[in-house]
Amino acid sequence: MSQVHYELFVRRKAGAQWTLEIASENRAHALQVAEDVLEQGRAVAVRVSKETLDPSSGEYKSIAIFTKGMVDGGKPKKEVEERDPLCVQPADLYTAHARDRIGRLLEGWLNRHKATPFELLHRPDLVEQLEASGTDLQHALQKIAIPEAEARGQTVHEVIRHFQGLVERTVANLMKAFKRGDLPDLDKEGFAKAAERLVADPDRAFLLGAGVAASIAPAANWSEKIARLLDLADAAPQDPRARAAALAAIEQPLAEIIGSRAGMADLLDTKDDLGSTLAAMTRMTGGAAVEALIRIEASVRGCMPELSGTARRLSEWLGGDDFPSVRKAIAERVLTELNGVRRLKPADAEAEIEYLRALAMSLTAAAGRILQAEDIQGAFTTRSKTLLNGDFIESLLGRDRSAHEEIKMLIRLAENVMGAVNKRNAARWLNANISAMRFEKELRQGPDSPVAKLSHLAVLQRSLTRSGLVCEDYQPLCAKLGDIGALIEADSRLLTMLVRAPAPLPHRLTLLAKLAMGEAGPTGPVAEKARVEALKLARDPGSREQLQDSPQTMDLIKTLVGQAA
């Protein structure tokens, strides 16, 4: 760690102990993760502290800079028997849970060295660098020892001494195997031969892991590491037992790289574009279901980036049954980001809605392979909340849109949010805009013809009924649009002029019928008045002869008569 870094502690439930979640040298990142943890319901309280190294004592001084949630949760009950046991032997540090903890404790150091916890546990050169770094390892032990000691009723010194002994034994085992020449050189021996030779060795996981770690060590970036891992996967032996052991050794570092933001961003080259990153991740793991959706749905096709190079190679591997933990790592990352508060497209609110829709369709099409259906629904319901706050709405509507365009955009938003509460909130935004005097004034005084204005209202009504809002929400909105249509008709006396127009009777009746059925105008007063006028014209004794040569108009009149009956 550097001279200054930031630590995030979380309280999982009321009365629970504070536990370390992450340590980061980036203040903004630590604060963002704190907000994300609360937003996702993974904790009831969070605390971010600033840790400053005191050169004279070699210890860190801590100052809390951010707290939120149930920070006064009271003292926890010590239920030692329910806690997981401490790691007691070197093999315990190689488990997935332990590697995840190591990755969080040494996040800054590992990022600086472009290495994963898996590599640290299997590469003697990395271990030597960590030991030579001075305070990084010492501070990592302090960070894990303090909450462990408090939870178990032990002193911090006792817990640190326990972990120091465990680390020393682990390092000694690794260095002993290295000096004896037990660690395979896959570049010389070949991956397939090494896997077949070691398949019966009880330490095959450790030995093959060391070989894999050494093979990817020369890589300059995360993408190159993934490419080297896939090269090894291509060279895996065909014998079932040896192949399973070989792919398992590859899967661990691959999942760690893919599960990190830095690793995925480097692989996909999407930088800070979260929308494109999630779309590419979904395409990479969605397999045939997502590819089929891309072919038939233009909106999805426009949002899904093309995969190339290493990303395409990885996608081909993930399309099969190999590397399930890699698919799980991607699924967890997608779920975490969707449940978070980061914008998919910070500079383009319209594009954010399109990407959210494309992701929802793609993840639903691949449900069961990437995420379960209930997880998808929950994530998009949570994400929908962020689309209905004032900042996003302001960004979506901008300042240059007409009132009519704003309502169309809000209907589009309502179509794409999930959850009953979110739908209701979208209806409230729509109600505020449709009821505004600005919208009414714009339509009544605008340059369009009365027929065009009524047509616009009819389109808005139909969009509302298809938006997914419940009847109780969209019917009052449609009624308001109908009332505005009545004002427009009254201003122009459109129906009176249409009845008296010199145009042929079939043409007049056709337009009146379309207005009456809500096709050329909004339902409500205008439609009812148009129906009355159309039936009055049709019943005129002189109209029958004129309508004999227009069967389509007669069909429309019959429809109107049927509706009236």
TORLOKOL-727732 format. One line per 2 residues: their letters; for each residue x, y, z negated of C-alpha. Coordinates in pm, 1 decimal. Each point is the difference from the previous one (the first is absolute). Layout:
<recs>
A> X:Y:Z; ...
</recs>
This chain:
<recs>
MS> 0.0:0.0:0.0; 107.2:362.1:51.3
QV> 37.1:266.0:-271.0; -375.6:70.4:13.2
HY> -286.1:-232.8:88.7; -367.1:-50.9:-81.2
EL> -175.8:-295.8:-163.3; -367.1:-87.0:21.1
FV> -153.0:-185.2:-295.7; -354.4:-134.2:13.6
RR> -253.4:-118.5:-256.3; -193.6:-288.8:157.3
KA> -296.4:15.2:-238.2; -113.2:193.2:-304.8
GA> 226.7:-73.3:-295.0; 265.7:-171.7:211.8
QW> 371.5:76.6:-7.9; 166.2:234.3:246.1
TL> 185.9:-204.7:261.8; 242.3:114.2:267.8
EI> -150.9:8.0:347.6; 273.5:163.4:211.5
AS> 315.8:206.1:-30.2; 74.6:246.6:278.6
EN> 235.8:285.8:74.3; -281.6:174.7:186.0
RA> -224.9:201.2:-232.9; -280.5:34.5:257.1
HA> 2.7:-374.7:66.3; -30.0:-83.6:-371.5
LQ> -289.7:243.3:-44.0; -175.7:-131.2:312.0
VA> 29.0:-360.8:-117.6; -138.6:105.8:-339.4
ED> -307.7:146.6:168.3; -34.1:-308.2:221.2
VL> 11.8:-238.0:-298.7; -283.6:186.2:-172.1
EQ> -201.0:34.4:321.9; 22.9:-373.8:66.6
GR> -106.6:-89.0:-354.1; 323.8:-187.6:-72.3
AV> 48.3:192.4:-324.1; -197.5:215.5:-242.4
AV> 285.3:244.2:-63.8; 330.3:103.8:157.9
RV> 306.1:188.0:-122.7; 288.1:132.9:210.5
SK> 320.8:89.1:-182.5; 312.7:178.6:119.3
ET> 315.9:-190.9:-95.5; 323.2:204.7:-18.9
LD> 337.6:-163.9:-57.7; 210.7:138.6:-285.0
PS> 362.8:-44.8:119.4; 138.8:18.9:-352.3
SG> -207.9:-287.3:-139.6; -79.8:-189.0:319.6
EY> -367.9:-9.7:-100.2; -303.9:147.8:163.8
KS> -216.5:270.2:-155.8; -369.0:-27.9:77.4
IA> -257.6:279.9:45.0; -363.6:-74.0:91.5
IF> -99.8:219.5:297.3; -340.0:-147.7:87.1
TK> -267.1:-195.5:-187.8; -350.6:-88.0:107.9
GM> -276.8:-234.2:-107.2; -50.0:-166.3:-339.0
VD> 339.3:100.8:-134.2; -117.9:-18.5:-361.8
GG> -100.2:-360.8:13.7; 107.0:-85.8:-353.9
KP> 248.7:-259.5:-113.1; -34.0:-334.9:170.9
KK> -52.0:-326.1:-173.7; 308.8:-211.1:12.4
EV> -105.8:-314.0:173.8; 339.1:-149.3:66.9
EE> -140.0:-339.2:83.8; -183.6:140.8:302.9
RD> 310.4:156.5:154.9; 213.8:-176.6:254.7
PL> 318.5:-140.3:-150.2; 326.5:182.5:54.0
CV> 226.2:-125.4:277.9; 228.4:-244.5:-180.6
QP> 218.7:-148.2:273.6; 152.8:125.2:327.9
AD> -253.0:-189.8:210.5; -277.7:214.0:-151.0
LY> 144.3:309.6:169.3; -54.0:-157.1:344.8
TA> -377.7:-25.6:-34.8; -224.8:234.7:199.2
HA> -118.2:179.7:-315.9; 354.2:57.5:-123.6
RD> 118.9:123.0:342.0; -289.4:245.4:8.4
RI> 98.2:134.6:-343.2; 364.6:26.4:104.2
GR> -105.0:192.1:309.5; -186.7:256.3:-212.1
LL> 270.9:34.5:-263.1; 277.8:46.7:256.0
EG> -205.3:166.5:273.2; 231.7:296.5:50.4
WL> 319.5:-204.7:3.7; -142.0:-262.1:237.2
NR> -128.0:267.1:239.3; 337.8:169.2:10.5
HK> 165.1:-330.8:89.4; -276.2:-106.7:244.6
AT> -40.4:-326.3:-191.6; -284.4:-205.0:-145.7
PF> -15.8:-170.8:-342.6; 39.3:-330.7:184.8
EL> 332.1:115.7:144.8; 122.1:130.5:-335.1
LH> -58.4:-343.7:-154.8; 182.8:-180.4:281.8
RP> 287.1:231.0:103.2; 317.0:14.0:-214.0
DL> 108.7:327.5:163.1; -321.5:175.3:-103.2
VE> 29.1:-128.6:-354.7; 353.2:141.6:-21.9
QL> -119.6:336.9:129.6; -282.3:10.0:-254.2
EA> 234.1:-82.3:-287.9; 241.2:267.9:120.7
SG> -272.9:263.7:23.3; 13.1:61.5:-374.6
TD> -336.1:99.3:-141.0; -246.0:-141.3:255.0
LQ> -8.0:-351.3:-143.3; 17.2:128.4:-359.0
HA> -293.0:234.1:48.9; -205.3:-271.3:174.5
LQ> 47.6:-221.3:-305.5; -103.1:286.2:-228.3
KI> -315.3:65.2:201.3; -120.0:-357.5:-24.9
AI> 118.5:-55.1:-356.2; -187.6:288.4:-165.2
PE> -356.9:-110.1:86.9; 90.7:-367.7:-47.1
AE> 140.3:65.6:-344.7; -302.1:202.4:-106.9
AR> -241.2:-264.6:126.5; 182.4:-291.9:-162.8
GQ> 87.9:161.8:-330.6; 374.4:-23.9:65.8
TV> 271.7:263.1:1.1; 107.4:154.8:327.7
HE> 353.9:-117.1:-66.6; -112.4:-363.5:-29.3
VI> -187.5:9.9:328.1; 283.5:178.0:182.5
RH> 247.9:-255.5:-130.6; -227.3:-280.0:122.6
FQ> -26.0:146.0:350.3; 370.3:84.6:13.8
GL> 84.0:-362.6:-76.4; -244.4:-116.3:267.9
VE> 149.9:236.2:258.2; 353.7:-107.1:-87.8
RT> -85.5:-368.6:40.6; -174.5:67.0:331.1
VA> 296.2:196.8:134.2; 242.1:-266.9:-122.8
NL> -191.9:-274.4:182.0; -2.9:200.8:324.0
MK> 369.3:87.7:-16.6; 95.2:-358.5:-89.7
AF> -188.1:-135.8:303.3; 164.5:264.5:218.0
KR> 353.0:-79.0:-119.7; -55.5:-373.7:42.5
GD> -108.7:60.1:360.9; -344.7:-150.4:-60.6
LP> -186.0:288.7:168.9; -60.0:-88.1:366.8
DL> 116.0:219.6:285.9; -295.7:-21.8:237.8
DK> 174.1:194.8:274.3; 270.9:-266.4:18.9
EG> -185.3:-317.7:-90.9; -334.0:81.8:159.0
FA> -327.4:36.2:-186.8; -149.1:-329.6:114.3
KA> 305.7:-204.1:-98.9; 26.8:171.1:-338.5
AE> -368.7:-59.3:-74.7; 22.3:-367.5:98.0
RL> 316.0:-42.4:-209.4; -148.3:163.1:-308.9
VA> -355.3:-131.9:19.7; 65.7:-266.1:-265.0
DP> 202.7:232.3:-228.0; -193.3:101.6:-314.8
DR> 142.4:353.2:38.3; -95.4:26.9:368.3
AF> -222.8:307.0:-58.4; 285.8:190.8:-164.9
LL> 264.8:-113.2:249.7; -208.3:66.2:310.9
GA> -106.6:331.6:-150.8; 363.7:98.3:-44.7
GV> 68.8:-93.5:360.8; -295.2:203.9:124.0
AA> 99.5:300.7:-213.5; 356.0:-9.2:134.0
SI> -125.8:-32.7:358.4; -214.8:316.1:-16.8
AP> 252.4:201.6:-204.0; 167.9:168.9:302.7
AA> -333.5:148.5:116.3; 3.2:380.1:0.1
NW> -373.5:47.6:-64.2; -316.3:-184.7:-99.7
SE> -110.4:-66.6:356.4; 330.9:-164.3:80.2
KI> -27.0:-213.7:-313.0; -342.5:-121.0:116.2
AR> 140.5:-74.3:345.6; 279.0:-208.7:-153.9
LL> -251.4:-187.7:-215.6; -207.6:-78.6:307.9
DL> 313.1:-118.9:180.0; 51.4:-243.0:-286.2
AD> -365.7:-104.8:18.3; 40.8:-72.5:371.8
AA> 300.4:-217.8:-86.5; -177.9:-193.2:-277.0
PQ> 22.8:-381.6:26.2; -291.6:-208.6:127.3
DP> 13.9:-264.2:-272.4; -306.8:79.8:-220.0
RA> 179.0:-2.6:-337.1; 301.8:193.5:117.4
RA> -217.3:246.3:192.4; -220.7:66.8:-303.3
AA> 307.2:72.0:-215.5; 152.4:221.6:268.4
LA> -311.5:208.6:57.0; -56.6:35.4:-375.3
AI> 348.0:152.0:-34.6; -82.4:249.4:277.4
EQ> -345.8:80.7:-128.7; 107.7:148.3:-332.5
PL> 217.1:289.0:129.7; -234.7:51.4:293.9
AE> -297.3:50.0:-233.3; 199.5:241.1:-217.4
II> 101.0:214.1:297.3; -344.6:-4.5:159.0
GS> -165.7:79.5:-332.3; 196.8:323.9:-41.1
RA> -98.0:330.2:158.5; 353.2:64.6:121.2
GM> 33.2:-342.9:160.6; -334.1:18.4:179.7
AD> 55.8:357.1:116.8; 340.2:-94.1:141.7
LL> -142.7:-305.9:175.9; -293.3:184.6:157.1
DT> 171.1:338.6:41.6; -315.8:178.8:-116.6
KD> 170.9:223.5:-259.5; -264.4:187.7:-203.9
DL> -293.0:-91.4:226.6; -199.8:-221.9:-235.1
GS> -284.1:-54.7:247.6; 229.7:-136.8:271.2
TL> 191.0:-204.1:-259.0; -314.3:-174.6:-128.1
AA> -126.5:-51.9:355.2; 328.9:-161.5:103.4
MT> 4.6:-215.3:-315.6; -354.2:-114.8:71.8
RM> 86.2:-84.1:359.9; 316.4:-178.5:-107.9
TG> -187.2:-237.0:-231.5; -347.6:-8.7:155.2
GA> 87.4:-252.7:266.4; -239.8:-93.2:279.6
AV> -305.3:156.0:-166.7; 145.7:350.9:2.6
EA> 145.6:-38.7:350.0; -343.3:-103.7:130.6
LI> -158.3:303.7:-166.4; 260.1:228.0:156.9
RI> -87.0:-132.3:345.8; -373.3:64.0:-30.8
EA> -18.0:310.5:-222.2; 151.0:316.3:146.6
SV> -6.3:193.4:-329.1; 204.6:-271.8:-170.0
RG> 233.8:-24.4:296.5; 71.2:372.1:-24.4
CM> 107.0:-26.3:-365.2; 201.7:-320.1:3.1
PE> 364.7:69.5:90.7; 185.1:-238.9:224.5
LS> 240.6:-228.6:-182.1; 344.4:-35.6:148.4
GT> 333.2:-153.6:-80.7; 36.4:-142.2:-348.9
AR> -357.8:87.0:-97.8; -136.8:-206.2:291.6
RL> 225.8:-292.2:-92.6; -122.3:12.6:-358.5
SE> -361.2:19.8:119.7; 48.7:-320.3:200.1
WL> 130.0:-176.8:-310.5; -282.6:130.5:-215.4
GG> -251.5:-118.9:258.4; 72.8:-356.0:-113.6
DD> -9.7:-161.6:-342.4; 355.0:88.6:-105.2
FP> 93.9:275.8:-248.3; -325.6:22.3:-200.2
SV> 164.1:218.7:-265.2; 99.4:250.3:270.6
RK> -361.8:24.3:111.8; -97.1:39.7:-365.2
AI> 253.8:280.4:-45.2; -143.2:181.8:301.4
AE> -357.3:-55.2:-121.7; 85.2:140.4:-344.0
RV> 166.1:301.4:159.2; -302.7:66.2:224.6
LT> -235.5:-35.2:-296.2; 210.8:226.3:-220.7
EL> 18.7:274.2:262.5; -371.4:-15.1:79.8
NG> -81.0:28.1:-369.8; 245.0:287.4:-35.8
VR> -41.1:369.0:71.2; 259.3:54.8:274.1
RL> -156.3:135.2:318.2; 18.2:-225.4:305.4
KP> 39.6:299.4:231.3; 76.4:307.9:-212.5
AD> 2.5:237.8:295.1; -304.6:-133.1:185.5
AE> -323.1:-73.1:-188.4; -184.1:-122.1:311.0
AE> 276.6:-249.5:74.0; -15.2:-116.2:-362.0
IE> -363.8:-99.4:44.9; 80.8:-182.8:324.0
YL> 289.3:-189.3:-159.6; -209.8:-89.3:-302.6
RA> -270.9:-138.7:227.6; 253.1:-197.3:205.3
LA> 157.5:-144.4:-315.2; -337.7:-98.5:-140.9
MS> -97.1:-179.4:321.1; 338.2:-172.3:32.9
LT> 24.5:-113.8:-361.4; -357.9:-124.9:10.7
AA> 72.2:-193.0:320.3; 301.6:-161.8:-169.4
AG> -171.6:-45.9:-339.2; 143.5:-295.6:-185.3
RI> 334.5:21.7:177.0; 112.3:339.2:-126.9
LQ> -251.1:92.2:-269.8; -320.3:-145.9:-138.3
AE> -326.7:162.6:107.3; -81.9:128.9:-349.6
DI> 345.7:156.9:-33.3; -42.6:172.3:336.1
QG> -338.4:140.4:-97.0; 127.1:119.9:-337.0
AF> 307.9:164.3:151.5; -194.7:188.4:266.0
TT> -261.4:108.3:-254.2; 279.8:145.0:-211.9
RS> 165.9:159.9:303.0; -333.2:151.4:107.5
KT> -7.6:208.2:-318.8; 306.6:189.0:118.5
LL> -180.0:95.0:322.6; -280.2:175.4:-185.3
NG> 193.6:245.9:-212.9; -3.6:367.5:87.3
DF> 358.6:12.8:126.4; -53.1:-274.7:254.9
IE> -334.8:138.8:116.6; 157.3:341.8:47.3
SL> 285.1:-155.6:196.3; -246.7:-200.6:210.6
LG> -230.5:288.3:88.3; 269.1:263.6:43.9
RD> -90.5:360.7:67.3; -75.1:14.6:371.5
RS> -284.5:-250.0:36.2; -359.0:97.7:60.2
AH> -262.5:-103.6:-256.1; -127.6:-261.2:246.7
EE> 348.8:-149.2:42.2; 51.2:-6.3:-377.1
IK> -319.5:-200.7:-49.3; 102.8:-245.0:272.9
ML> 335.1:-45.9:-174.7; -166.0:-53.6:-338.1
IR> -229.2:-263.2:152.0; 308.8:-170.4:138.7
LA> 147.6:8.5:-348.1; -318.2:-145.5:-150.5
EN> 13.6:-287.0:248.6; 347.6:-96.3:-114.4
VM> -17.1:19.8:-379.4; -90.4:-306.4:-203.0
GA> -188.5:-39.5:-325.5; -344.0:121.8:-105.1
VN> 138.0:285.2:-210.7; 223.7:119.4:282.3
KR> -287.3:-15.4:250.0; -210.3:209.7:-235.4
NA> 279.7:256.5:-35.4; 33.8:17.4:378.2
AR> -374.1:66.6:21.6; 41.4:290.5:-242.9
WL> 263.8:158.6:222.1; -229.5:-42.7:298.6
NA> -294.0:147.9:-183.9; 200.3:307.9:-94.3
NI> 102.5:61.4:361.0; -334.4:-81.3:164.0
SA> -189.1:217.7:-249.1; 240.4:291.6:43.3
MR> -134.9:314.1:164.2; 309.4:3.7:220.4
FE> -105.8:-316.8:181.8; -357.9:119.6:52.4
KE> 113.8:342.1:118.4; 260.0:-147.8:234.9
LR> -254.3:-223.3:171.5; -280.5:251.8:23.9
QG> 219.7:281.9:129.4; 247.5:-207.0:198.6
PD> 45.7:27.2:378.1; -128.9:-350.3:85.5
SP> -343.8:-51.8:147.0; -284.5:-109.3:-233.4
VA> -5.1:-341.0:166.3; 374.3:-45.3:-66.4
KL> -38.7:113.2:-363.0; -281.5:-247.2:-63.5
SH> 206.4:-273.3:165.6; 290.9:75.7:-237.1
LA> -232.6:-37.0:-299.0; -131.3:-331.6:131.6
VL> 354.6:-132.6:34.8; 80.0:103.9:-357.5
QR> -312.3:-176.3:-126.7; 89.9:-324.2:175.8
SL> 356.2:21.3:-130.3; -128.7:41.6:-354.2
TR> -216.5:-309.9:22.3; 302.1:-201.5:118.1
SG> 243.0:142.8:-255.1; -65.5:-262.8:-266.9
LV> -172.1:241.7:-237.5; -302.5:-134.8:-184.6
CE> -346.6:118.5:108.1; -37.1:215.1:-309.6
DY> 306.6:197.1:106.7; -31.5:33.0:377.5
QP> -377.2:52.3:32.1; 0.1:343.4:-172.5
LC> 291.0:101.4:222.7; -187.8:-108.8:311.5
AK> -306.0:189.6:-122.1; 209.3:315.4:-40.1
LG> 129.7:-37.0:355.5; -359.2:-41.5:115.6
DI> -97.7:323.1:-175.5; 282.6:186.8:172.0
GA> -120.3:-143.9:329.2; -346.9:142.0:-69.4
LI> 151.0:345.8:-52.3; 190.5:-23.7:328.1
EA> -315.7:-107.3:182.7; -199.3:281.6:-158.2
DS> 265.7:256.8:94.4; -6.8:-106.0:365.7
RL> -362.3:-126.5:26.8; 153.7:-288.7:190.7
LT> -297.6:-236.3:-9.3; -246.7:267.4:108.4
ML> 223.1:95.7:289.6; 50.8:-364.2:91.3
VR> -373.4:-73.1:8.0; -60.6:299.7:225.5
AP> 308.3:-41.5:218.3; -55.0:-28.4:378.8
AP> 201.1:-323.8:5.6; -169.9:-328.6:107.5
LP> -213.6:-157.8:-272.6; 206.2:-325.4:-24.3
HR> 314.4:204.2:-71.5; -172.8:204.2:-270.1
LT> -157.3:-306.8:-159.6; 330.2:-188.9:5.7
LL> 180.5:275.0:-189.7; -288.2:38.6:-245.9
AK> -4.0:-375.8:-60.2; 375.2:-6.7:-63.3
LA> -36.4:286.9:-244.6; -287.6:-180.5:-169.9
MG> 202.7:-321.1:-41.9; 305.0:177.9:-141.9
EA> 220.0:-58.1:305.2; 29.3:354.7:135.1
GP> -64.6:172.3:-331.2; -13.4:-66.2:-374.1
TG> -278.8:-189.1:-168.2; -229.8:209.2:-213.6
PV> -219.5:299.9:92.0; 134.8:34.8:355.6
AE> -54.7:-367.8:76.6; -352.0:7.0:-139.9
KA> -90.5:313.5:194.7; 148.2:-145.6:319.1
RV> -203.1:-320.1:-47.1; -321.7:198.0:-34.0
EA> 72.8:208.2:310.6; 102.0:-304.6:203.9
LK> -316.9:-192.4:-83.9; -210.1:308.3:71.1
LA> 155.6:33.5:345.0; -35.7:-370.6:72.2
RD> -370.1:1.8:-84.8; -72.4:287.4:237.2
PG> -230.9:-130.0:280.4; 224.2:141.5:267.6
SR> 310.0:-172.6:-130.7; -91.7:-359.2:92.3
EQ> 56.2:47.1:373.4; 335.7:172.6:-54.9
LQ> 119.9:-282.4:-226.2; -94.3:-287.4:232.4
DS> 331.3:23.3:181.5; 206.5:18.5:-322.1
PQ> -27.3:-333.3:-185.8; 294.8:87.0:-225.7
TM> -182.3:306.8:-130.0; -312.5:-209.2:-55.5
DL> 203.0:-245.5:-206.9; 127.4:285.5:-217.4
IK> -355.2:126.5:-52.6; -117.6:-350.2:-96.4
TL> 280.3:-16.6:-254.3; -109.9:331.4:-148.0
VG> -362.4:-114.2:-14.4; 108.8:-318.0:-176.9
QA> 199.8:199.5:-256.9; -298.0:229.3:-59.6
A> -229.0:-298.4:-52.8
</recs>
